[in-house]
Amino acid sequence: MTNLARKSPVPEAASEAVAIRIDGVTARYGQGNNQNNVLDNVSFDVKKGEVFGLIGLNGVGKTTLIKIILGLMEATQGSVSLFGSGILDEEAKARIAYLPEKFEPPFFLSGLEFVKFSLDLYKRPFREEDVLAAADRVSLSREALRRRVNTYSKGMRQKIGLMSTWLTGCSLLILDEPMSGLDPRARVLVKDEIVACRNRGMTVFLSTHILSDMDELCDRIGVIHDKSLRFLGKPAELREKTKNDSLERAFLKIIEDSTRIYES
């Protein structure tokens, strides 16, 4: 979980209802004749207070788009704004908590120490009782919190990362494969926490390959395939448009048969 606050000029304000605005983003790797587009003119908004899911096969540019949103790389063309400000604006960045796909907390810290470190980055107060209650909600033992994280399983490390992310109270949570390493019980508990974050008015941006979770959690989804946005809308609308009962089959249908965007 990373604090990404930095300075940047503030552009014209965007809509009050928009957390993330992605406008004509193109991303290209390589140089000269060896350049390769990963994203081509991608545009969509993530609304404040919604759970939004980004879906796509491996290598289609999901992680690239997240890096651009976070200001970790520049778009070749197009722009991204956060809460109406530039992506490098200090105040906008301070409202984002990010959990990367390959999350590994420092091995020499205990669980409690890592949560405190994370909250210190955001200048948030550390209250042990809040951390213990959060651990209870995701079935992470209180005793484990006092041990070094190098004794943790993958699932336990993932729980610490997720807890540290939402305990910041940030307006926008960006979670890349949040269910990684979690058993079925933990997945249910984490989904409950994501819903609770939305109910508190937070915006949650998810990227995951577990489409059943997307179907259950997300207010809207975006499907990226072959460099472009193929669908934007509610999960149920994608199932209806493709005449499939499961989101997995609906996703496969849209990327195999469609050459245009469907938007409701």
BELHU-V563178 format. One record per pair of residues at least 12 apart in sequence whose ideal C-beta (glycine too) atoms are under 6 Angstrom apart, sorted by sequence separation. I is the first residue (numbers start at 1). GAP is how many residues later the second one is. D is the distance in whole Angstrom. If there is no record, write none. Layout:
i = (I:I)
gap = (GAP:GAP)
d = (D:D)
This chain:
i = (27:68:235:238:242:26:25:26:220:221:26:71:115:24:25:71:218:24:140:23:215:22:138:241:22:39:158:38:158:194:231:21:158:230:20:38:155:191:18:19:154:155:237:230:19:134:17:225:17:155:166:172:173:174:175:176:177:179:223:230:231:232:233:215:229:112:134:111:110:211:27:110:211:110:107:105:124:114:118:122:27:28:27:111:115:25:26:139:26:138:26:25:24:23:105:23:22:103:21:99:4:99:14:97:14:13:97:97:96:10:11:95:101:95:96:97:98:99:100:101:95:8:10:8:8:6:7:5:6:5:4:5:1:2:1:1:3:3:62:51:49:19:51:52:53:54:49:48:46:1:53:1:61:1:60:53:60:51:55:51:51:52:53:54:55:56:50:44:19:40:42:39:40:44:37:55)
gap = (12:12:12:12:12:13:14:14:14:14:15:16:16:17:17:17:17:19:19:20:20:21:21:21:22:22:22:23:23:23:23:24:24:24:26:26:26:26:27:27:27:27:27:28:29:29:30:30:31:31:31:31:31:31:31:31:31:31:31:31:31:31:31:32:32:33:33:34:36:36:37:37:37:38:43:44:44:46:46:46:48:48:49:49:49:50:50:50:51:51:52:53:54:55:55:56:58:58:60:62:66:66:67:68:70:71:71:73:74:75:75:75:75:76:76:76:76:76:76:76:77:78:79:80:81:82:83:85:87:88:89:89:96:96:98:117:118:119:145:147:152:153:153:153:153:153:154:155:159:160:161:163:163:164:164:165:165:166:166:167:168:168:168:168:168:168:169:178:184:187:187:188:188:188:190:196)
d = (4:6:5:5:6:6:6:5:6:6:6:4:5:5:5:5:6:5:5:5:5:6:5:6:6:4:6:4:5:6:5:5:6:5:4:5:4:6:5:5:4:5:5:5:5:5:6:4:6:6:5:5:5:5:5:5:5:6:6:6:5:5:4:4:6:5:6:4:6:4:5:6:5:6:4:5:6:6:4:5:6:4:6:5:5:5:5:6:4:5:6:4:4:6:6:5:5:4:5:5:6:5:5:5:4:4:5:4:6:5:5:5:4:4:5:5:5:5:5:4:6:4:5:3:5:5:5:5:6:4:5:5:6:5:5:5:4:6:5:5:5:5:5:5:5:5:6:5:6:6:4:5:6:5:5:4:6:5:6:5:5:6:4:5:5:4:4:6:4:4:5:6:6:5:5:6)
